[in-house]
Amino acid sequence: MNPSDPSPPLSRDPDIARCPRCGRPFDCGARSTQAGGPPCWCVSMPALPAEALKRGLGCLCPECLAEALAEAQAARTDNPTARSS
């Protein structure tokens, strides 16, 4: 643990993750889904466009995923001819 890092340590709960965008801990259902559990909460949300994904970033918390979806939608509205590659 880094003494200069004010964020709390991660729980030992395997479904708890830390959002790479904001740093908050959140329940990540992707981990339980991989183990045969119920689907993650994120499957009920629209998919984030490929051009908005960042390789190796990991799962976002519900708030950051909603913000990323809104940003991607705004980018598409601002540039309707932009296409994913």
N, CA, C and O atoms as a DFTB+ gen file, in Angstrom:
340 C
 N C O
     1  1       0.844      -1.181       0.000
     2  2       0.000       0.000       0.000
     3  2       0.885       1.239       0.000
     4  3       1.859       1.314       0.749
     5  1       0.555       2.178      -0.815
     6  2       1.318       3.413      -0.930
     7  2       0.781       4.417       0.082
     8  3      -0.389       4.789      -0.005
     9  1       1.593       4.871       1.042
    10  2       1.074       5.793       2.061
    11  2       0.603       7.122       1.488
    12  3      -0.213       7.799       2.113
    13  1       1.093       7.515       0.321
    14  2       0.643       8.775      -0.271
    15  2      -0.644       8.606      -1.074
    16  3      -1.214       9.591      -1.544
    17  1      -1.106       7.360      -1.236
    18  2      -2.339       7.091      -1.980
    19  2      -3.507       7.092      -0.992
    20  3      -3.596       6.197      -0.152
    21  1      -4.413       8.092      -1.077
    22  2      -5.514       8.173      -0.125
    23  2      -6.659       7.202      -0.408
    24  3      -7.570       7.076       0.410
    25  1      -6.629       6.514      -1.553
    26  2      -7.733       5.623      -1.885
    27  2      -7.670       4.365      -1.022
    28  3      -6.585       3.891      -0.685
    29  1      -8.839       3.826      -0.665
    30  2      -8.858       2.628       0.170
    31  2      -8.366       1.421      -0.622
    32  3      -8.497       1.396      -1.846
    33  1      -7.805       0.428       0.048
    34  2      -7.367      -0.773      -0.658
    35  2      -8.579      -1.511      -1.225
    36  3      -9.698      -1.373      -0.730
    37  1      -8.334      -2.287      -2.259
    38  2      -9.415      -3.074      -2.845
    39  2      -9.875      -4.144      -1.868
    40  3      -9.094      -4.663      -1.070
    41  1     -11.147      -4.456      -1.950
    42  2     -11.708      -5.525      -1.132
    43  2     -11.149      -6.861      -1.605
    44  3     -10.666      -6.976      -2.732
    45  1     -11.214      -7.841      -0.765
    46  2     -10.811      -9.179      -1.180
    47  2     -11.931      -9.859      -1.961
    48  3     -11.747     -10.966      -2.469
    49  1     -13.068      -9.220      -2.059
    50  2     -14.187      -9.725      -2.850
    51  2     -13.769      -9.719      -4.320
    52  3     -13.404      -8.669      -4.847
    53  1     -13.818     -10.888      -5.000
    54  2     -13.349     -10.944      -6.381
    55  2     -14.197     -10.121      -7.354
    56  3     -13.752      -9.848      -8.468
    57  1     -15.413      -9.720      -6.954
    58  2     -16.250      -8.939      -7.851
    59  2     -16.032      -7.437      -7.696
    60  3     -16.638      -6.645      -8.418
    61  1     -15.169      -7.039      -6.758
    62  2     -14.883      -5.619      -6.564
    63  2     -13.693      -5.252      -7.450
    64  3     -12.644      -5.894      -7.404
    65  1     -13.876      -4.218      -8.246
    66  2     -12.820      -3.723      -9.127
    67  2     -12.643      -2.242      -8.855
    68  3     -13.456      -1.633      -8.160
    69  1     -11.595      -1.668      -9.392
    70  2     -11.379      -0.232      -9.280
    71  2     -11.464       0.343     -10.686
    72  3     -10.800      -0.133     -11.607
    73  1     -12.285       1.365     -10.837
    74  2     -12.475       2.004     -12.141
    75  2     -11.167       2.668     -12.570
    76  3     -10.597       3.452     -11.811
    77  1     -10.685       2.362     -13.779
    78  2      -9.436       2.966     -14.234
    79  2      -9.586       4.450     -14.581
    80  3      -8.589       5.158     -14.716
    81  1     -10.808       4.912     -14.724
    82  2     -11.048       6.302     -15.094
    83  2     -11.137       7.222     -13.872
    84  3     -10.544       8.300     -13.860
    85  1     -11.881       6.793     -12.842
    86  2     -12.083       7.657     -11.676
    87  2     -11.444       7.106     -10.400
    88  3     -11.270       7.843      -9.429
    89  1     -11.096       5.824     -10.392
    90  2     -10.453       5.223      -9.239
    91  2     -11.388       4.666      -8.179
    92  3     -10.930       4.080      -7.198
    93  1     -12.707       4.841      -8.365
    94  2     -13.654       4.334      -7.363
    95  2     -13.795       2.816      -7.461
    96  3     -13.741       2.262      -8.559
    97  1     -13.973       2.140      -6.327
    98  2     -14.267       0.708      -6.362
    99  2     -15.719       0.485      -6.784
   100  3     -16.594       1.295      -6.477
   101  1     -15.963      -0.613      -7.486
   102  2     -17.324      -0.947      -7.912
   103  2     -17.440      -2.451      -8.105
   104  3     -16.436      -3.149      -8.252
   105  1     -18.677      -2.941      -8.104
   106  2     -18.939      -4.360      -8.341
   107  2     -18.832      -4.635      -9.828
   108  3     -19.579      -4.072     -10.628
   109  1     -17.906      -5.497     -10.193
   110  2     -17.707      -5.865     -11.599
   111  2     -18.252      -7.267     -11.806
   112  3     -17.632      -8.246     -11.390
   113  1     -19.388      -7.365     -12.436
   114  2     -20.012      -8.658     -12.676
   115  2     -19.330      -9.474     -13.750
   116  3     -19.606     -10.667     -13.880
   117  1     -18.437      -8.859     -14.533
   118  2     -17.743      -9.610     -15.583
   119  2     -16.952     -10.758     -14.982
   120  3     -16.840     -11.826     -15.584
   121  1     -16.416     -10.542     -13.822
   122  2     -15.622     -11.588     -13.181
   123  2     -16.496     -12.769     -12.762
   124  3     -16.105     -13.922     -12.940
   125  1     -17.680     -12.487     -12.204
   126  2     -18.561     -13.587     -11.808
   127  2     -19.177     -14.254     -13.030
   128  3     -19.455     -15.453     -13.008
   129  1     -19.394     -13.483     -14.103
   130  2     -19.931     -14.055     -15.342
   131  2     -18.959     -15.071     -15.912
   132  3     -19.371     -16.135     -16.376
   133  1     -17.662     -14.752     -15.881
   134  2     -16.640     -15.670     -16.383
   135  2     -16.616     -16.964     -15.573
   136  3     -16.222     -18.014     -16.079
   137  1     -17.035     -16.880     -14.326
   138  2     -17.055     -18.063     -13.459
   139  2     -18.413     -18.767     -13.500
   140  3     -18.682     -19.650     -12.686
   141  1     -19.269     -18.375     -14.453
   142  2     -20.573     -19.021     -14.588
   143  2     -21.683     -18.341     -13.816
   144  3     -22.782     -18.885     -13.712
   145  1     -21.423     -17.163     -13.271
   146  2     -22.426     -16.419     -12.512
   147  2     -23.357     -15.633     -13.424
   148  3     -23.310     -15.787     -14.644
   149  1     -24.195     -14.796     -12.840
   150  2     -25.138     -14.004     -13.634
   151  2     -24.405     -12.963     -14.473
   152  3     -23.263     -12.618     -14.170
   153  1     -25.051     -12.459     -15.528
   154  2     -24.409     -11.447     -16.365
   155  2     -24.129     -10.166     -15.585
   156  3     -24.808      -9.856     -14.606
   157  1     -23.135      -9.445     -16.028
   158  2     -22.749      -8.181     -15.398
   159  2     -23.823      -7.129     -15.642
   160  3     -24.576      -7.214     -16.613
   161  1     -23.891      -6.132     -14.754
   162  2     -24.824      -5.016     -14.888
   163  2     -24.612      -4.280     -16.205
   164  3     -25.555      -3.692     -16.734
   165  1     -23.406      -4.300     -16.739
   166  2     -23.107      -3.511     -17.933
   167  2     -23.776      -4.048     -19.191
   168  3     -23.894      -3.322     -20.178
   169  1     -24.217      -5.307     -19.180
   170  2     -24.868      -5.839     -20.377
   171  2     -26.212      -5.171     -20.637
   172  3     -26.751      -5.265     -21.740
   173  1     -26.756      -4.496     -19.623
   174  2     -28.021      -3.797     -19.815
   175  2     -27.823      -2.405     -20.419
   176  3     -28.795      -1.713     -20.721
   177  1     -26.564      -1.998     -20.595
   178  2     -26.247      -0.689     -21.166
   179  2     -25.827      -0.869     -22.619
   180  3     -25.400      -1.954     -23.013
   181  1     -25.948       0.199     -23.422
   182  2     -25.473       0.092     -24.812
   183  2     -23.969      -0.186     -24.844
   184  3     -23.237       0.149     -23.914
   185  1     -23.537      -0.800     -25.930
   186  2     -22.108      -1.072     -26.080
   187  2     -21.366       0.226     -26.365
   188  3     -21.855       1.092     -27.089
   189  1     -20.193       0.342     -25.791
   190  2     -19.340       1.494     -26.054
   191  2     -18.745       1.308     -27.444
   192  3     -18.194       0.244     -27.728
   193  1     -18.837       2.305     -28.318
   194  2     -18.295       2.158     -29.678
   195  2     -16.802       1.823     -29.650
   196  3     -16.070       2.282     -28.774
   197  1     -16.368       1.028     -30.607
   198  2     -14.973       0.575     -30.659
   199  2     -13.998       1.732     -30.640
   200  3     -12.936       1.632     -30.025
   201  1     -14.338       2.830     -31.302
   202  2     -13.402       3.965     -31.343
   203  2     -13.255       4.645     -29.976
   204  3     -12.316       5.413     -29.769
   205  1     -14.163       4.371     -29.057
   206  2     -14.092       4.968     -27.723
   207  2     -13.354       4.065     -26.732
   208  3     -13.050       4.488     -25.617
   209  1     -13.068       2.832     -27.132
   210  2     -12.380       1.895     -26.243
   211  2     -10.888       2.181     -26.214
   212  3     -10.306       2.595     -27.217
   213  1     -10.282       1.960     -25.076
   214  2      -8.837       2.122     -24.931
   215  2      -8.266       0.775     -24.520
   216  3      -8.632       0.222     -23.483
   217  1      -7.367       0.255     -25.342
   218  2      -6.782      -1.067     -25.104
   219  2      -6.188      -1.161     -23.697
   220  3      -5.444      -0.286     -23.255
   221  1      -6.535      -2.238     -23.017
   222  2      -5.984      -2.512     -21.708
   223  2      -6.557      -1.687     -20.568
   224  3      -6.086      -1.789     -19.435
   225  1      -7.576      -0.862     -20.851
   226  2      -8.116       0.016     -19.823
   227  2      -8.897      -0.751     -18.766
   228  3      -8.811      -0.413     -17.586
   229  1      -9.648      -1.758     -19.146
   230  2     -10.443      -2.513     -18.184
   231  2     -11.859      -1.966     -18.069
   232  3     -12.250      -1.050     -18.793
   233  1     -12.608      -2.537     -17.159
   234  2     -14.012      -2.174     -16.975
   235  2     -14.146      -0.822     -16.278
   236  3     -13.352      -0.472     -15.406
   237  1     -15.167      -0.076     -16.683
   238  2     -15.480       1.202     -16.066
   239  2     -16.615       1.016     -15.074
   240  3     -17.429       0.105     -15.216
   241  1     -16.668       1.888     -14.061
   242  2     -17.782       1.868     -13.110
   243  2     -19.041       2.368     -13.826
   244  3     -18.937       2.956     -14.902
   245  1     -20.212       2.148     -13.256
   246  2     -21.454       2.569     -13.926
   247  2     -21.468       4.050     -14.302
   248  3     -21.919       4.405     -15.391
   249  1     -20.984       4.906     -13.422
   250  2     -21.001       6.348     -13.703
   251  2     -20.076       6.698     -14.856
   252  3     -20.455       7.461     -15.745
   253  1     -18.865       6.150     -14.851
   254  2     -17.909       6.458     -15.911
   255  2     -18.324       5.843     -17.239
   256  3     -18.092       6.436     -18.292
   257  1     -18.938       4.658     -17.205
   258  2     -19.421       4.065     -18.438
   259  2     -20.531       4.931     -19.028
   260  3     -20.564       5.155     -20.238
   261  1     -21.429       5.413     -18.193
   262  2     -22.497       6.297     -18.681
   263  2     -21.903       7.577     -19.271
   264  3     -22.362       8.049     -20.311
   265  1     -20.885       8.142     -18.614
   266  2     -20.226       9.344     -19.144
   267  2     -19.532       9.049     -20.465
   268  3     -19.617       9.850     -21.396
   269  1     -18.846       7.913     -20.565
   270  2     -18.149       7.539     -21.796
   271  2     -19.147       7.335     -22.937
   272  3     -18.880       7.721     -24.075
   273  1     -20.293       6.729     -22.631
   274  2     -21.335       6.548     -23.652
   275  2     -21.862       7.907     -24.125
   276  3     -22.063       8.111     -25.323
   277  1     -22.086       8.831     -23.195
   278  2     -22.569      10.164     -23.553
   279  2     -21.532      10.909     -24.392
   280  3     -21.885      11.583     -25.360
   281  1     -20.261      10.791     -24.027
   282  2     -19.190      11.438     -24.785
   283  2     -19.104      10.865     -26.195
   284  3     -18.936      11.608     -27.163
   285  1     -19.220       9.539     -26.311
   286  2     -19.169       8.899     -27.631
   287  2     -20.353       9.334     -28.479
   288  3     -20.202       9.578     -29.676
   289  1     -21.532       9.434     -27.868
   290  2     -22.722       9.879     -28.597
   291  2     -22.544      11.325     -29.054
   292  3     -22.894      11.664     -30.184
   293  1     -22.005      12.171     -28.190
   294  2     -21.774      13.571     -28.543
   295  2     -20.768      13.675     -29.687
   296  3     -20.933      14.499     -30.587
   297  1     -19.729      12.845     -29.656
   298  2     -18.726      12.863     -30.718
   299  2     -19.343      12.444     -32.039
   300  3     -19.022      13.014     -33.083
   301  1     -20.219      11.462     -32.007
   302  2     -20.894      11.024     -33.236
   303  2     -21.840      12.098     -33.753
   304  3     -21.970      12.282     -34.963
   305  1     -22.500      12.808     -32.843
   306  2     -23.426      13.870     -33.235
   307  2     -22.649      15.039     -33.839
   308  3     -23.096      15.652     -34.809
   309  1     -21.477      15.348     -33.259
   310  2     -20.642      16.437     -33.762
   311  2     -20.015      16.094     -35.099
   312  3     -19.771      16.984     -35.913
   313  1     -19.751      14.818     -35.339
   314  2     -19.105      14.370     -36.563
   315  2     -19.835      13.145     -37.101
   316  3     -19.353      12.024     -36.940
   317  1     -21.004      13.341     -37.744
   318  2     -21.835      12.211     -38.160
   319  2     -21.188      11.340     -39.232
   320  3     -21.660      10.227     -39.463
   321  1     -20.134      11.795     -39.892
   322  2     -19.498      10.971     -40.919
   323  2     -18.400      10.091     -40.344
   324  3     -17.856       9.246     -41.056
   325  1     -18.060      10.273     -39.054
   326  2     -17.025       9.447     -38.436
   327  2     -17.492       8.005     -38.343
   328  3     -18.624       7.728     -37.949
   329  1     -16.609       7.098     -38.710
   330  2     -16.932       5.666     -38.652
   331  2     -15.839       4.963     -37.888
   332  3     -14.694       5.411     -37.832
   333  1     -16.228       3.845     -37.299
   334  2     -15.215       3.045     -36.603
   335  2     -14.403       2.294     -37.644
   336  3     -14.919       1.958     -38.709
   337  1     -13.151       2.029     -37.351
   338  2     -12.292       1.317     -38.303
   339  2     -12.186      -0.132     -37.964
   340  3     -11.501      -0.881     -38.662
